[in-house]
């Protein structure tokens, strides 16, 4: 069942050489949603110096997409050991480390992970000795942990689905717990789009800021997790993460985001193989391309938020500010986000008579230019992008067949011959992009799209995927 069997076996051989006390086996692992898989795992002790020398028992589960997804790591305390909940350990003994969050093959290895584990345990010892009375209570906790980590079904997590069958249960995962990620969760919850929303918090340490507030005020049907397996069977996965590295150039910033996605996309794609990936990370055109390449999903199921927000605003300005409701019906903002976006039309609103057509077209363009000027003054704050994400998600989950301007593979459109993603009007449904809507022929618009495609393609060629 392992997709990269030879690579996985080679890694396990290296672990066995370095830590001969580890024992290897194949057991059933139960994920948070109640689904189960037979996975390779190994357990043993690692040496830790914390004043005295200690042998800390651990157990690592190897996912079947290894080495492109990080293992699931647990402490394995005995009955006389208590778990010290802290920065890297939760109450169940689940281990969270920066190394896991930044996992990226081939840079990340199991040996490297264990070394970081030892280093973090030497800063903060994860276990402590229990008194005899506490040991009795600890045995109950260990029994519960065993049900989760050694193959028995977690009935509590399964009951959260409310008994709905998989086909009708609308689950969304938002990856990234920054301002944008939280804005997306709140907007989706406010529109009552999904039955369940999982917020994957990939930040280091315990929940803080907005995620803590979400837990405190218990937003209905929202789960916060650091575990990729919590995203299993999502119908839409929203990507909001952006690297906060110390990059010096624009290319370095993008490469940093690409490196981040290399540790995320294979994992979420593995757990939700039929999902639509909706990318809101920057730059959205390139990160949508990266998501498409890393996921191996069909192009229809990898889209970016693109110019959906700008298009909705553009149509609103035409209708409500400039009182040009007839023009707004087929008006779109397309291309790339930022200064290079362009207005376009999906059908001709000018009259058929050629003598009258040119003045009508010129009048339309003047109105469009005025609308674009008004649009320039509108920033894209996290909450407004979150509302746009909720709008797109609603169209996908409810199979609305509504037209949105989203980032999609533009090759073959408007004389574009390279694999780049640009925002274009598309009909969205449960399978993502159902059909691209035909644009009115406009040489100037096509020239701008080709120019954007060229610059994006040049940047992509310099990236290391």
N, C-alpha and C positions, 0 to 999 in steps of 0.2 A: 504493500500500500504506500510505501514511501516514494515520493516522486524523485528524490535525488539520493537513491539508496547508497551508491558508492561513496558520495561525499559524507553522508551520515555515518557509515561504517568506519571510514577513515578517521573521523573525529572521535568516535567512541574508542577506537584503538588507542589514540593518543591519550585520552582520559585514563584508560586502563593502565597504560605504562606509567603515567605520572602519579596516579592514585590507585595502587593495586588493591586497596581495601574495598573499593566500590564493587557492588554486585549489580548485574544487569538483568532485566526481565522485560516481558511484554505483559501489560495489564490493562484493564479497562479504566479509562478516565471519564468522569462525569463532569460536564461543563455546567455553567450556571443556569442554562436554560433547560437542563435535564437531559440533553443529548449526550450520547456516549461514543467513545472511540477506543479501539485497542491501540495503545501507544507504547513505544519503547521508553523505559525509564531506568534510572540507576540511583542507588542510594549508598550511603556510607558516611564517613566523618571527614571533616577538614580540620587541620591543626590551626589553632588560634592562640596567640599570646596576648593575654590581658592581665598583666601582673604575673599570674601563673600560666601554665600551658593547659589548654582545653581542647577536647575533640568535639566539634559541633556536628551533630547528625543532620544531614540534608537529604532531600530527594528531588531529582530533576526529571521532568517529563519532556520528552522530545516530540514536538509536533511533526506531522507527516509532511510538512512543507519545509522542514529543516534542510539546509542551514539558512534559508531566507526568512524564517520567522524564529524569534527567540524561544527558548524552552520556558516551561512553567516551573517555577522553583518554590519549594517549601522547606521549612525546617521539619525535622522528624523527631520531636522530643520524646523522651521516655516518660513513664508515669511520675517520676520524681523530679521532672524539669518543668519550670514555668516559662511561658513566652513573654519576653520583654517587648511589648508593643512600642514601636518608635518610628523613626524616619523611614526605615527600610523594611519594617516588619509589621504585618497587621495581626489581628487577634487570632486568626486561623493559622498563623505561621507562614502565610504567603510572603515571599521575598520580593521586594521591589528595589531595583538598582538602576542608576543612570546607564550602566552597561546594557541592560535589557531594553530600556527605552530608546537607546541610540543604536540598537542592534543593526548591523549592516554587513552582509556577506560580501567579500571574504575577510574583511577587516576584523569582524567579531568571531570569536571561537569559544568553545566550551571551556578550554583551559584558561583563556583570558577572563571569562566570566567567573570561574571559580577563584582565580587570583583576586579579582576585585571584591568578591564575596568575603574572602578572608580579610582583606584590607579594611572593609567596612565593619566587619564583626570585631576587629581589633580596636576600632574607634568606639564601638558601642556593642557590648556583648549581648547577643540576642536571646540567651537563655539564662535561667538562674535556678538554684536548688530549692525545692519545696520542702516544707515541713511534712510530717506524716499525714496530718489532717488535710492539708492543702493537696497532697498527692492524691487523695481519694477523689476530690473534686476534679483534679486535673485529668484523671482517667476517664471521667465522663466527657470532658472536652475533647480528649484524644479520640474517643469513640465517635464523636460527631465529625471531627476532622477526617477520620478514616472513611466515613460514608461518602464524603465529598471527593477525597483524593485517591480512594482505592476502589472505586467502581460501583458503589451503591447509589441509587437514584436519590437526588436531593428533591424530595417531594414539595418542599416549600417553594423553591424556585420554579418548579414546574406548574404549581398552582397559580402563579402570577399571570400566566397566560389566560386564565379564566376559562380554560377548557375549549377555546376556539381552535378550529383546525388550522393547520399551517397556511392554507391558501387564503383564508379570510383575515388573518391576523397581520395588521399593518405595523411593522416595526421599523424604526429609523435609528441609525447610529450617527451621532455627530462626533467627529474626531477632532479633539483640541478643546481645551477648557479655558481659552482666553476670552477676551471680550466678545469677539465674533462668535465663537462657539456657543457661549452662554446666550447671546442674542438670538441665535438660531433655535436653540432649545426653547426659549421663552416664546418666540414667534410661532413655532410649530405647536406648542402647547396651547397658546392663545387661540389659534385657528382650529384646534381640535382635529388636526390632520391625521394623527397616528394613534394607535392603541397603546404604543409604548415607545419611549424615546430613551436611548442609551447615550450618555455623555462619556466618551472615553477621555479621561484626564491623563495625559502623558507627561505631565509636569513632574518634577522630582519632589519627593517628600509627601507629606500629608495634604489633604484638601485644604485650600486656603482661598480667601477672597470670595469670588462669585460662587465657586463650587460649594464652599462651606455654607453660604447663604441658601443655595438650592436645597441642601440637606436640612438646614434649620427650619425652613418654611415649607418643606415637604411638598414640592410641586407635584401634582398627581401624575402618575404613570411615567415618571422620570427616574432613571437609575443612573448613578454615577459609578464608574468603574475604572480601574487601571488595567484591566484584563481584556485582551483582544477577544477572548472567547465569549465575552458578554455581548459582542456584536453579532453573534451567530444568527443566521437566517434573517438578516435585515433586508428589507426591500429597497431601501435607499441608504447609502452611506455618504454623509456630507463631510468633505475634507476642509477644515478651517485652519490647520496648523501652518505656522510660518517659523522658520529658523530665526533665532535671535543671536546668531554667531557674530564674531567680530570681523566680518568680511570687509575688504577694502574697496572692491569694485562691484559694479552691478552684476557682472558675470559671476563673481564669487558669491554674491547673495543668492543668485539663482542656483548655483551648484550646491550651496549649503542646504537649500530647500530640497533639491533633488536627493541629496544624501539622506535627508530626513525621511523623504517619501520611500526610499529603498527599504527602510525598516518598517514601514506602515502598510503600503499597498499590498504586498504579497500576503500579509497576515489577514487584513480585512477581506481580501479577495478569496482567501482560503475558507474563511468562516461564512461568507455570504456570496456563494458562487453565482447566484442569479440576480444579484443586486444591481441597481443603477448607481454608478459613482457620480456624485455631484460635487465638483471642485469649486471651492471659494477661496483657495489660497492664491497668493500672488507670486509671479504674474500669472493670471488665470489661464491665458492661452497656452503658455509653456507647461505649466503644472498639469493641465488637462492632458496634454500630449504625453507627459511623463507618466501620468496615471494609466493612460491607455497602454503604453508600452510595458509597464511593470505588471499590470494586471492580466494582460493577454485577453481582456474582455473584447467583445465585438464593439466597433466604433459607436454603434447606436446606444450602448449602455455606459458610455463615458462622456459626460458633458460638463461644461463649465458654466458658472452663473452668468458669464459674459456680460452682455448689455441688456439683460432683462430689466433691471432697475431703471436704467436710462431710457429704455423703450417705453416702459409704463409711464414714466415722468413726461417723456416727449409727447405721448398721446394725450396725457392729462393737460399739459400746457396748451397744446393745439385746441383742445375742446373747451377748456374752462377759462383759460387766460386770453387766448387769441380768438376764441369763438369760431374755430375752423373745424367743426365736428366732422364734416364730410371728409376732409383731408386726413384726419386722425385715424380713421378706420383702417387704412392700409399703410400707415407710417411706422417706420422702424428705425432704431439706431443699430448699426451693425459694425463689424470690423473688430478692432482690438480696444480694450479698455483704455481710458486716458484721452489725451489730446487728439489722437488719430482716429477716433470713432467718427462715423459718417452717417447722415440721414439717408434713408432709402425708402422705396415704395414697392409693394408687392403687386400692385395693379395700377393701371394708368387712370388717373382721375381727370385728365384733360379731355376736351371734346374731340370728336372724330374729325371735324372739319379742319384741314391743315392750316387754313388761313387764321383760324381762331386758336389753334393749338399752341403756338409759340407764346403768345401773351399769357394764356392760361398757365402754361408750364412755368414761365418766368414769375408769375404771381405766386404760384405754389412754392417755388424755391425761395422767394423773399419771406414768405410766412415761415417756411422751414428754418431758414437762417435766423429769424427772430426767435423762434422756439429754442434753437440750439444755443443762442446767446443767454436766454433765461436759464437753460439747463446748466450752463457753465457755473452758475452761482450756487448750484446745489451740491454740497459735498456728499460723500458716501460714508456715512457713519455706520458703526457696527449694527445698530438696531435697524437701520433702513435696509442694509444688506440681509440681515436676518429675516425681515419681512419678505424680501424678494426670494430668499431660499424657501421659506414656508409656502410661498405662492407656487414655485416650481415643484416642490414636493407634493403639494396638493394635486396638481395636474397629473403627476406620475402615478401616485397611489390610487387616485380615483379614475384613472384612465380617461381623462377629460377630453383628450384630443384637441387641446387648446394650443394656439400658436404663441410661441415665446421666442425672443431673440437670445439664443444660448450659444456658448462655444461648442462647435462641432467640427469634425474633420472636414476641411474646406477643399480638399483635393478634388479637382474636376469641376469646381464651381468658379465662374468668373475668370477663366483662363489660369487658374492656380494649379500648378503641377507638382507642388511639394506637399509633404505630409505635415501640415500645420493646422492648428485649430483656430478658427475665427468665429465671432458671433454672427449668426445668420438666423433668419426666421425659420423655426422648425415646429412641426406638430409633435407634441409630447403626449405619451401614454404610458401604460404600465411597463412597457419594454424600453422606455427611453425615447430616443428620436425615432418616430414612425416615418416621417417624410420631411424633406426640406422644401420650403415654399419657394416657388419661383419668383425671383426679383425682376422688377422692370429693368430693361436694358438701359444703362447709363454709362457712357465711356469714362466720365470723370470718377464715378463711384468705383467702377472696375479698376481704374488706375490706382486709386487709393488702397483698395483691398490687396492688389498685387504688390504694392509697395510695403504694406504691413506684413504680408506673407513672406516677402523676401527678407525683411529685417528679422522676423521671428525665426525663420529657417536658419539664417546665419548664426544666431545665438544658439539654437539647438545643436548645430553642428559642433559647437565648441564645448558642449556639456559631456560629462562622463556618466553614462548610464550604466 
